[in-house]
Amino acid sequence: MRVSTRQVQKQNTRKKIMETAYSVISNKGFSVPSSVIAEEAGISHGSIFAHFPTMNDLLNNLLSDFGDKMGARLHMLAKKSDSVDNLLKEHLKVLEEYEAFYSRLISEKNRLPDEAKTTFAVIQSTLALHFSNVIEREISKGTVRKLPTHMLFNTWLGLVHYYLMNKDFFSDGNESVIKNYGPELLSFYLKMIKNERGVYE
Amino acid sequence: MKTCIACGMPMEDISDFAGNDPGKDYCVHCARPDGEMQSFEEKRENLASFIVRTQGFNENAARKIAEDMMRKLPAWKDYFC
C-alpha cells in the first residue's frame, strides 16, 4: 500500500515528539510542561495534541516504548551471561545507556500514570528472570550463599537505585553515576553474596 | 525477530520456542508440559508466583502487575475488552 507524503510527515512528527519528550524528560523530569517539549521539537503546541490528546497519552506511549526497548536490550545481553558477575556487568551497561531517563522513572514513578508501574515491572521482571536463573545455578554449585532469590535481587537493585536516585550527591553535573560507581557497587555486592570459603550454608 | 504472544519475550534461538519449534508463536516458558499454550488463568498465576519468588512482591500486587503485563500482549486481548 502506498503511503502518502502526508502520512509520512505525520509519522515523522510523532517520532520527533517522542524523541524530544524522551530527551527533555531525561533532563528536566516528568513534570515538564508539554509547551517545553513542543518548543524543543520546533513544532506548535497544538501539534502535540493532534498526536497525543492528553499529556498522559504521550507519557503512556513513551513509557511503554521505553519498557519494550530496555527490556529487549536487557534480555539480549543477559541471555548470554553464564555467571552472576557477567550478568550484573551487563545490567550496569544497559543502565548506563538509559541512565538519565531510567533515574527519572525510578524517582518519580509513584506520581506517574499506572503505565509507569507496568513499565518498571516489565524491566525488572526481565532482569529477574535472568538473575534468578543464574543465581539459583550458582547457589546450587555453592559459589553464592544460600539466600532467598528475591532478597539477593532486591539488595542489588536497592544498592544501584540508591546511587541513581541520589545522583546529585554522587556525581558532578552530568557525569554518569553508573560509570563512576558501577565497578565499586558490583565488587562490593559480589563480596557480600559469594560463598568465598566454599561453605555450603 | 518473533516475540512470544503470551509473555512478550523475544525468541531468538530455537530453544526459546515452545517444543523447540520456530513455527510456534509462544515461548518455552508459556507452554504446558504437553506443548500447548497455557491458559489465561495459568499464565497469570505463573507470572504472579514468579514475581513473588524472584522480586518478593505482595501476592495481590504481583497478580495486578501480571495482569497489566498481559494486557499488552496479543494472546490475551479478548480478556481485556
Interface residues (C-beta under 8 A of the other chain):
Chain A: S64 D68 G71 A72 H75 M76 K79 D114 K117 T118 A121 V122 Q124 S125 A128 L129 F131 S132 P148 T149 H150 M151 F153 N154
Chain B: G8 M9 P10 E12 F50 I51 V52 R53 T54 Q55 G56 I65 D68 M69 K72
